[in-house]
C-alpha cells in the first residue's frame, strides 16, 4: 500500500504503468523512437511523394494505402513519445519539465504531420470522375470508407501549403491558450469545510467532488471556493476564449465553411441535419429536466436548488465504494453481459492501465485515452469512493472495451470512433452497472438511485444540448461583435443553462462563470455526442434486456470503429439515427423514469 498526498491509503499499482511505452521521462528509448518515426516517414515520402500513379490506378493506390496503414499502425506523427508525454502531463499539469518535453514532441509531430500531409490531401483531391471507380474497385474494399470520408472532406480543404500553416499556428492560436487557463485552475487550492466540522485545504478536483456532498455546509463551502477560483481567472479566460474563437472563425472562413459546427460534423462522419434534429428534439423537451429539478427540490426540502446543488446525491448513495469494491462490481456486470468484456477489464488491471486517485496537479475528471492501434489504452480516474465513481469507472471502461474490440477487428485507419457515437459504449456499460445496483435496493435506496439516474440523464442529454446551443450563440455573437467580454459570455451562458433547468434552480451569483472550466467548449461542438450516445445506448440496452443474445449485435457495433458511417452501422442494427422520432423515443424513456420516480417519492411520503 502507498499513501497519497491527502493521506489516504491506496493499493499498489493504482497509477499508470507507463513502462509499456518508456521506462522513464529520460529514457534513451525516447530518442531512438523519434529516429524510427523520422526514418519511417522519410521512407514513405520517398516512395510516394513524387509518384502520382496512385491517384490514377486503384491497384497502385491499394499499395500506397497499405504502406500508409503500416505507418499509421506503428509510428504515426509522434510514435510512443507523443502519447507518453501527453499522459505524463495529465498526471502532473504543473511540471515545467514535462511541459517542455511535450511541447518539443508536439513540434516534432507537427513537422512529421506536415511531411505526410501530401498523401491524404492528394487522395482527397482525386478527380470526381475517378472517385466512383475507386470506391467500387474490389481491391480497395478494405479502405472504402476511408476514401468516402476523404472525398467528403475534400470540399473544404485548402492547398497543402495552406493546411501546413493552419497546423503550425494551432498551438499558439488555440491549444496553448487552453492549456494555460486549465493549468492555472488545476493548480489552485482552497480551504473548505469538511463533514467532521474541520477545515482543510483541497485541490481543485477534490473541490469539484465536494460540491456534490450531501452535507449542505460542505457543498456550500466548496462552491464558494470553486467560484472564487474561476472568478480569479475570469479575465484570463476572457482573453483565452476570444483568441480561440477568433482562430476558429479565421479557419472557417479560409475553408469556406458555412456554419461553425460543420467542421465537427464532417470530422464526426455525421450529417448536420441529424445533429440539428437531435438538438431541436431535446430542446423541445426541456420541460423534462425542469420537472426533474422541481422533484429534486421537493426531495431536498427546499423551494429552489442552488446552482451547484443540481447533482447533489439524494438519500443513501448505496454505500462506500473503494476502488477494489467498485472494480469487483463492474467486473461482475461486464462478465454477465459478455465474458470478453471481463477479460479486457482484467488485462487493464493486470497491466497497470489505470491512474486511480486524485493528486495535486493531476487532470480533473476522468477519461479513456488511446493513440496508435499498437499502443495500450490508458484510463484516468479521480476515484473518491462514491457511487458516482463506480459509474465513472464503468463509463470509461466502456470506452476501453470499445477500443480493444476495434483493435481486434480493424486496421489502423479504422482505429477509433467518430465523436457522434463515441459515448454509446460508455453509457451502455454505465447503465447496466447502475441496473445491477438497483436489483438489491430497497424502496428508499431505489428512490435514491432512480434520482441519481435521472440526474445523470439530465446532465448527459439536456445539459449537453443546452451547452451546444450556448456554443452556437457564442460563436454567432463573437462573429457579429468581434470580441465578447466575460460579462457578455456569462449572460449567454446563464440564459442557455436556465432554459433547461427551469424555475426550480437558482442562477446563483458566480454560476455565470462556469463556462470557464468547461473544457469541452474548447473542443468545439463536441458536447452533442453525449446526448446522441446516451439516446442510442438506451435503444441498444432495450434490445439486450429483451434478448441477451443481442449483445453479439452490440459487439458488432463496438468492433466497427471507423469502418463505416454511424448511420450505416446502426442502420444494420435496425436503428435509424436520421429519424427525428428516434430521438423522441429515447426521451420518452427518460420521461417514463421521471414519472415512475415521482410516483415512488409520493408513495414514500417524500413529496406531496
Buried (B, 14 or more C-beta within 10 A) or exposed (E): EEEBEBEEEBEEBBBBBBEBBBEEBEBEBBEEBBEBBBEBBEEBBEEBBEEEEBBEBBEBBBBBBEBBBBBBBBBBBBBBBBBBBBBBBBBBBBBEEBBEBBBEBBEBBBBBBBBBBBBBBBBBBBEEEBBEEBBEBEEBEBBBBBBBBBBEBBEBBBEBEEBBEBBBEBBEBBBBBBBBBBBBBBBBBBEBBBEEEEEEEBBBBBBBBBBBBBBEEBBBBBBBBBBEBBBEBBEBBBBBBBBBBBBBBEBBEBBEBEBBBBBBBBBBBBBBEBBBBBBEBBBEBBEBBBBBBBBBBBBBEBEBBBBBBBBBBBBBBBEEBBBEEBBEBBBEBBBBBBEBBBBBBBBBEEBBBBBBBBBBBBBBEBEBBBBBBBBBBBBBBBBBBBBBBBBBBBBBBBBBBBBBBBBEBBBBBBBBBBBBBBBBBBBBBBBBBBBBBBEEBEEEBBBBBBBBBBBBBBBBBBBBBBBBBBBBBBBEBBBEEEEBEBEBBBBBBBBBBBBBBBEBBBBBEBBBBBBBBEBBBBEBBBBBBBBBBBBBBBBBBEBBEEEEEBBEBBBBBBBBBBBBBBBEBBBEBEBEBEEBEBBBEBBEBBBEBBEEBBEBBEEBEBBE
